[in-house]
Amino acid sequence: MNFQFSEEAEALREQARRFLEDRSGRDKARAVMTAESGIDRALWAEIVALGWTALRIPEEHGGLGLSVLELCVLAEEVGRVVSPVPFTSSVLLATEALIAHGTDAQKAKWLPKLADGSAIGTVALAEGTATPGTRSKIKIADGKATGVKVPVADAKVADFIIFSGSDGLYLVETGAAGVAMDSVETIDLVRLSARVTLNNAAVEPLDHGQAGLEQFLQSAAVLLAFEGLGGADAAMEMALGYAKERVAFGRKIAGYQAVKHRLADMYIKNQLARSHAYYGAWALLTGASELVQASAGARLAAMDAYQFAAEENVQLHGGIGFTWESDCQFYYRRARLLTLMLGAKAHWADVLVRALEQRNTMMAA
């Protein structure tokens, strides 16, 4: 089993890191946060021009047709800089849902627009709780849907929403009759969210029903694990950089054993998360039977690492780390949001346990 990325994927990583460090630093995130716009349009246009939005879309729909591994690389790099663009909502989630489970008509209509940046998509799973979309209360009858999804990240800049119903995934256009949006405040002030109310709105089902929804959640778990991994590494590097400069009691705090231990704990969690994320990427790429347990493991390890690194980063910065002026908040806020996007930790722990029990039963038979 080879866990190394290809030379092409590594070249993409280097290009993405250079571009994002130059064009999408934390100052961009702060500018979007204070402006309450939820998106840096100029930065998004540059990302579209680089072909990132077309990365996974098949060539017949105007895309590049690359593998999920290249997408994992981009997810990690975007996560490192808390980039103020709808990359997660539109590229990692909505586009992937359409590629895997959209009907031919839905793909023909939306994939070319997603590829050239003329459309933005998002995904709605939550309904005011941390439970995943498999427990939806949306009522759907005769092609019309009624109910509420909240919070929905990037909803106000999206052209369509793929949302979970009780029996699968559905697509609704944001400009359709019966679709209303209201801003809702979440802990993440960069990736803005909304309450989406459907009142007898026309919707289209995606293919594969409940099985498609479950497969989508597994795919999303792996991709968001890579975004979390990028954020966890960036938070750790930020804490390490500060510890090397901050002087207390006549010496740099990086020299104190307690600080070294905290940094070491961050590194260990991040490396464990990276191993799980790579395993999940392999399972997703190959369609392996281990995907259920691999995706759950990647989800749990990455979110644990991100939350830990983000919290320790604040703590190691001391009093300044809690202030509005400190950039520590970006990683703390994003970690909290990502942790709840696909359901609570208890849900994914249950998924992992059940998958391992099933595997052990099969091996014992």
N, C-alpha and C positions, 0 to 999 in steps of 0.2 A: 504494500500500500504506500503510494508516494504522496507525501503531504507538501511537497514543494510546488510553488507556483511556477508557471512557465516563464521563459525569458520575456515573452511579450507582455505578460501580466506584470512582471516586475518593472519593465520599462514604463508601462502605464502608471504604475504606482509612483515612480520617480517624477514623471511628468505632472501627475495630479498633485503631488505634494509641493512641488515647486510653484505650480500655478496657484494653489490655494493659500500657501504661505504668503505669496506676493499679493494676491487679489482678494483674499477672504480671511483676513486676520480677525481677531476678536473685536477690533475696532469697528468692523462692519456689522458684527452682531449687536454691538452696543448702539450703533447708529439706527439700526432697524428697530431695536427695542424702544428707544426713546421716541422714534417717529411713529410707532404703532402701525406700521404699514404691513409687517409680516413677511416682506419679501424685498430683496434687493434686485430690482428689475434689470439693471445693467449687468450685474454679476450673473444672473440667470441667463441673459442673452449670450454672454461669453461661454457659459457652460454648454448651452445648446450648440454654439458654433464649434465647440470642441468635439461634438458628437456623443457626449455622455448620455443624453436623453435617448439617443438612437442605438445605444450599445447592444442591447439584447433583442431589439426588434428585428424580425426576419427581413431579409433583403427585399422580398416581394412587397413589403409594406414600407419601404424606404429606410430601413435600418441597416445596422452593420452585421447583425447575426452572430455576435460573439457569445461566449459561454458565460455561465453564472459565476465562474471564478473571477473573470474581469470585473463583474459587477460587485463582487465581494471586496475586491481591492478598492474600488471607488467608494463603497460604503464606509470602509475603514478610514479613508483619507478625509472624506466629508465629515465624519464624526470627530476627527481630531480638531477641527477648527470651528465646530458648532456653526456651520455655514448657514446664513440667513436666506436660504432658498428652499423650495418645496421638493428637494431631491428625494427625501425619504418617502413622502406622500405619493409623489407622481411616478418616480422611476423605480424605487425599491418595492413599492406596494401595488399601486394601481396598474402600472404597465405590466408587472409580472403576473398579476391576476388575470389581465386580459390575454396575455400570451398563453398562459396555461389553461384558462377556463372560459375565455370569451367565445361567443359564437362567431361564425365566419363573417356575418354582417357587422357585428360589433368590432371585430378586428379590422375589417376593411374601412370602417368609418373613423375609428379613433387612433389606431396605431400609426398611420402616416402623420397625423397631427401631433401626436406625442413625440414622434421622431424629430420633426422639424421645429418643435417648440411652439406651435400655434395653439396647442391645447395643453392644459394641466389637469391631472386627475388626482383624486385622493381616495382614501378608504375610511369607512365608518364602521366600527365594531362595537364600541362602548355605548351603553345606554344609561349613563349616570352611575355605573358601578364598575368595579374592576374585573367583572366576569367577561370572558371572551364571547365572541359573537354567536356561539352555539346556543345561547339562552335568550335569543332575541324575542322581544315582545311586539315587534312590528307586525301589524296585521296586513296581509296581502290577499287580495281577492280580485279576480277578473283583470289582472294586470295593473291594479292600482294599490298603492301602499299608504298606510296611515300609521304614524308613530313618531317617536323622537329618538335621534341619535345625538349623544353629547358625552364628552367633547369630540369634535371632529377637527383634527389639525389641518390647517391650510384650506379649509372649506371655502373661505371667501375669495380665494384666488383661483379656485378650481372650476373647470368647465363641466365636470361630471364627478359623481361619487359612486364608488362601488361599496355597497353596504351589505351586512349580513342579515339574513332573515332566518326564520326557524328551520328552513329546509334548504339553505344554500346561499349563494351570492346573487345580488341584483345590482343593476346599474340604473342610475337616475341622473338626468341632466340638471345642473343647478339652476338653469334658467326656465325650467319647465313649470307649468301651472301647478300649484299646490305645494311648491317647495319654498320654505321660508327659512331665513338664517338670522340669528342674533349672536352678537359677540359674547363669548363667555371667557372669564379669566381662569387660566390654569397657572401652575407654578412656573411654566416656561413662558417667558415674556418675549422670546424671539420667534418661536414657532407658534403663531397665534391660532386659536381654536374658536369654534362656533357651535351653537346649538342648532341642529338641523331638524326642522319640523316638516314632516310629510303629511299632507292632508289630501288624501285621495289622489296622490301624484302618480302619473304614469311611469311604470318601471319595466325593465327588461331582465329576465332571469339569465344568468350565465349558465354554462354547461356544467354537468357533473354533480349538481345538487349538493347534498350534505357532504358527500365524499370530496367534492371540489373545495368546499369551505375548509374541511379539515386539512386537506393537502396545502391549501393556501396558507393556513396558520403555521404549518410546519416550515414552508418556504420562508415566510415572513420572519419566523423565529431565528432562522439561520442568518438572514440578511441583516436584521436588526442587531444580532449578536456582533456582527462585524462593525456596525456603527458604534455600538457600545464599547467594543474593544479599542477603537480609535480614540474615543473620548477618555477611556480609562488610562491609556498610555499618555495622552496629552496632560491629563490631570496629574499623573505621577511625575512627569517631566517638569511641570510647572512647580510642584512641591519641591522637587530635588533642586531646581534652579534657585528657588528662594532660600532653601536651607544652606546652599553653598555661599550665599551672599549675606544672610542675616547674621549679625553679631550680637551675642548676649553673654554677659559676664566675661567679656574679654576674648571670646573665641566664637568662631562660626558654629551655628547650631548643628550643622551637618556632622560635626565631630562628636556630638553627644550620643551615647549609646542608645538612649531611648528613641531619639530621632532616627538613628540608623535602623533600629528594629521596625519602626513604623514604615519606613521606606522599603525595607526588605519585604515586609508583609504585602505591601502594594505590588511589588514586583512579582512575588510568588502567585498572588491571585490573578494578576494579568497574564502570566505565562500559562497558568492552568486554563484560563478562559480562552487563550489563543489555541491551545491544543483542542479544546472542545469545539471551537469555531471552525477549525480546519477539518475536524472529523465531520462536522455538520455539512460543510461545503462539499466534501467528497461524497457524502451520502446523497446530497441534493443533486450534484452533477451526474452521478451514476444511477440515480433512482434506486439505491440500495434498500434492502428490506430493513436495514437498521435506521432508516431516516427518522422514524418516530422518536426513538430514544436519543439519537444523535442531535436532533433539533431541540428537544427538551433540555438535554444536557448543555448545549451551546447557549440556549436562552438563560438558563439558571446561572451558569458560570459567568457569562458576560455581564449580566445585570448585577450580580453580586460584586464582581470586580469593579464595575463602573461606580456603583454607589459607594463602595469602600474607598476607592481612590478619590472620588469627589469630596467625600466627607473628611478624609484625612488631609486633603489639600487645604481645605478651609481651616482645619485645626492647626496645621503646621504654620499657616500664615498668621495665627494668633488673632488679635483684635481686628486687624485690618481686613482679615479674610471674611468678616461678617458684614462689611460695609458695602454700600451701593457702588462705591468707586472701584472696588476690587473685582477683577475678572474671575475670581474663584466661583462666583455665583453661576456663571454660564454652565459649567460642567455639573455643578450640583443640581441646578434646575433641569438640565437635559437628562441627567441620569434618573431623576425622579419620574420624569415624563415617560421615558422609554421603558422603565420598569413596569408601568401600568398599561402601556399601549395595547398589549395582546393578552391581558389578563394577569391576575395576581400570581405571585410566586407559588402559592399553595396549589393553584391549578396546574402549573407546569411540573411541579414536584409530583403531583398525582399522576400526570401523564407519563413521567419518567418511570415511576414505580410500577405502574401497570404494564408498560412496555417491557421492563426487565423481568417482571413476573411471567409474562407471556413467553419471552425468550427462554427463560429457565425451564418452563413447563415443556416447551418444544424440545429442548435439549435432553430433558430427562425421559421423554417418551421413547 
